[in-house]
């Protein structure tokens, strides 16, 4: 892949990751606001912690896009067009369904991060390539915590 094509592929990959982060952030906040049941307190706090981690990465990813000469996502519509994280508008989900959904979505996010890391390697973007390891570790920790809540 030529350098220009590799750079375009990286920008596209990063914008896809950015869209997934925004979508997962909003879903996690939604579940934070609506969780109920015996584990309310712990899950309410955990979901908020996870949402904070996700939101913190949005600016980092967007700045990687800009540093690579690309334009970032500009609207909710742009996020919707690029995300692989499905909306979940169901009301009244039980807490363990929320945990399962978030675990699965965070696992999908890991795949998206790894794709961005591979694109960064192809484009020679060492900064994104290295940072992606930390992003992966954060997502893996979220998957681990949510998996343990479900009983392993």
Buried (B, 14 or more C-beta within 10 A) or exposed (E): EEEEEBBBBBBBBBBBBBBBBBBBBBBBBBBBEBBEEEBEEEBBEBBBBBBEBBBEBBEBBBEBBEEBEBEBBEEEEBBEEBBBBEEBEEEEBEBBEBBBBBBBBBBBBBEBBBBBBBBBBBBEBEEBBEBBEEBBEBBBEBBEBBBEBEEE
